Each structure stands twice: as C-alpha cells, then as structure tokens.
Amino acid sequence: FCMWKGTLKKGDYHTEMNEEVFMKWLHEHFLPNIEQNGVLIMDRATYHLQLTDESIGVASNKKKDVIINWLLDKQAKHPGTNTLYTAEELSQYPKAYLLTIAKDSRPQKKYKIYEWIEAWNASHNTNICINVSPIAHPQLNPIEMMWNFIKRYVSDNNHEYKMQAIKDLTLQCVQQLGAEVWAKACDKSHAFALQCYEADQLLLANDEDEAEIADIDDNHASDEDDVAFL
C-alpha cells in the first residue's frame, strides 16, 4: 500500500498529480511488487489515461496554419477516397471546416499506460494486464467500496483532526482489508453487474414483445382494410 500526501493547503490534490508522478509511482512502487500475472485496476483519472503522441488530436483553439500542418502530417484524405488533401486545398477552407476534417482524421485513441505495461511485461517476463473501471459506477468497482470503507473508518475514529492521525488510521484500516474482505466486495460488485445484465435482458424482451404486438395490429389493420375494400 502506498500513500501520497498532497502539499496544497487549498484545492484538490488532483492538481498536484500528473503523468510524470504517476509513471514514477507505477514503475518504482507498484509494478515491482505485483504478481507475475497481476491485474492493474484503474479509474479514469486524466493522468492515468494519457494519450500517446501519435493519437493526440489538434485543439480547436489552435491557429489555422497549425491545424493545416497537423492535417498534412496525419495525411488527411478526402471522404470516401484515398486522395490526400493538399496544402493549397486546405488553405482555402475556413477554420471550422478544417476542424471537421481533423475530427474525421484523428487516429484511434491509444494510451501510454498500455505501452508502459507492455514494455514492462516484455522486459520482466510478466503478464500484467489492465482493467479500466467504468465511469461513475461505484457499485461496479470493488475498489470504490474499499475506499468508502477506509474513509468511513477514518472518519469514525479520527478524534485528533491531524494529518498524522489520518495517515495512521488509514494504514490501520488497510491492514484489516484482507483477502476475505476484498472477495466480499468483488462478489457484491459481480452480483450487481448480473442484476444490470438481467435488467437489460428484460428490457430487450419487452421491446421484442411490443414489436410483435405492433406487427399483429398492423396485420389486423390490413385485414380490415381488405374487408372494407371488398
């Protein structure tokens, strides 16, 4: 378990965390201590999912010539063809249209974290994989349940209201979170996922039933029209 203490007296600690700090922690503290076939579970914090240089798009606040150079570098093509745009063509378009072309020409998103883990696996003969948790679904993320447990424990037992007390209580609580507690959280998350799946299947079945009823009504309407016509 590794804790990182922010130094800001105001604001959110996320402003102090960045890609460089995360990468350092990942390589120096996490990866050396994970099992050979371990799983890295991450949320979608910005510094966790930094795009590779090749998959970064062009910002809408960039000047027109910057956007044109980006399009030329990415070898943007006319829609539905293999014909590349020329610098002369692009210079005739307004900036708004250039941004539309840029959006269509943006490469598939690739994240640095996957490249880091792939390189680590290759150099250390491991098979570590990554699981990125869904957005805003604590019921589907066991780690969110554990984090809630830790915060509640610290809140209930924090009587000194000092940073050192918070740190000590956090470490105490983490030591109590053994495999059995984690297993219960995972089981609870899995059960909730199954409930969501069953609810989706029920909605799909209801939609199919309504579609069949609509077909029957249409057929009856056709029969009545035929009778009236005769």
Secondary structure in CASP SS format (residue, H / E / C, confidence):
PFRMAT SS
TARGET T0000
AUTHOR 0000-0000-0000
METHOD secondary structure of the structure
MODEL  1
F C 1.00
C C 1.00
M C 1.00
W C 1.00
K C 1.00
G C 1.00
T C 1.00
L C 1.00
K C 1.00
K C 1.00
G C 1.00
D C 1.00
Y H 1.00
H H 1.00
T H 1.00
E C 1.00
M C 1.00
N C 1.00
E H 1.00
E H 1.00
V H 1.00
F H 1.00
M H 1.00
K H 1.00
W H 1.00
L H 1.00
H H 1.00
E H 1.00
H H 1.00
F H 1.00
L H 1.00
P H 1.00
N H 1.00
I C 1.00
E C 1.00
Q C 1.00
N C 1.00
G C 1.00
V E 1.00
L E 1.00
I E 1.00
M E 1.00
D C 1.00
R C 1.00
A C 1.00
T C 1.00
Y C 1.00
H C 1.00
L C 1.00
Q C 1.00
L E 1.00
T C 1.00
D H 1.00
E H 1.00
S H 1.00
I C 1.00
G C 1.00
V C 1.00
A C 1.00
S C 1.00
N C 1.00
K C 1.00
K C 1.00
K H 1.00
D H 1.00
V H 1.00
I H 1.00
I H 1.00
N H 1.00
W H 1.00
L H 1.00
L H 1.00
D H 1.00
K C 1.00
Q C 1.00
A C 1.00
K E 1.00
H C 1.00
P C 1.00
G C 1.00
T C 1.00
N C 1.00
T C 1.00
L E 1.00
Y C 1.00
T C 1.00
A H 1.00
E H 1.00
E H 1.00
L H 1.00
S H 1.00
Q H 1.00
Y C 1.00
P C 1.00
K H 1.00
A H 1.00
Y H 1.00
L H 1.00
L H 1.00
T H 1.00
I H 1.00
A H 1.00
K H 1.00
D H 1.00
S H 1.00
R C 1.00
P C 1.00
Q C 1.00
K C 1.00
K C 1.00
Y E 1.00
K H 1.00
I H 1.00
Y H 1.00
E H 1.00
W H 1.00
I H 1.00
E H 1.00
A H 1.00
W H 1.00
N H 1.00
A H 1.00
S H 1.00
H H 1.00
N C 1.00
T C 1.00
N C 1.00
I C 1.00
C E 1.00
I E 1.00
N E 1.00
V E 1.00
S C 1.00
P C 1.00
I C 1.00
A C 1.00
H C 1.00
P H 1.00
Q H 1.00
L H 1.00
N C 1.00
P H 1.00
I H 1.00
E H 1.00
M H 1.00
M H 1.00
W H 1.00
N H 1.00
F H 1.00
I H 1.00
K H 1.00
R H 1.00
Y H 1.00
V H 1.00
S H 1.00
D H 1.00
N H 1.00
N C 1.00
H C 1.00
E C 1.00
Y C 1.00
K C 1.00
M H 1.00
Q H 1.00
A H 1.00
I H 1.00
K H 1.00
D H 1.00
L H 1.00
T H 1.00
L H 1.00
Q H 1.00
C H 1.00
V H 1.00
Q H 1.00
Q H 1.00
L C 1.00
G C 1.00
A H 1.00
E H 1.00
V H 1.00
W H 1.00
A H 1.00
K H 1.00
A H 1.00
C H 1.00
D H 1.00
K H 1.00
S H 1.00
H H 1.00
A H 1.00
F H 1.00
A H 1.00
L H 1.00
Q H 1.00
C H 1.00
Y H 1.00
E H 1.00
A H 1.00
D H 1.00
Q H 1.00
L H 1.00
L H 1.00
L H 1.00
A H 1.00
N H 1.00
D H 1.00
E H 1.00
D H 1.00
E H 1.00
A H 1.00
E H 1.00
I H 1.00
A H 1.00
D H 1.00
I H 1.00
D H 1.00
D H 1.00
N H 1.00
H H 1.00
A H 1.00
S H 1.00
D H 1.00
E H 1.00
D H 1.00
D H 1.00
V H 1.00
A H 1.00
F H 1.00
L C 1.00
END
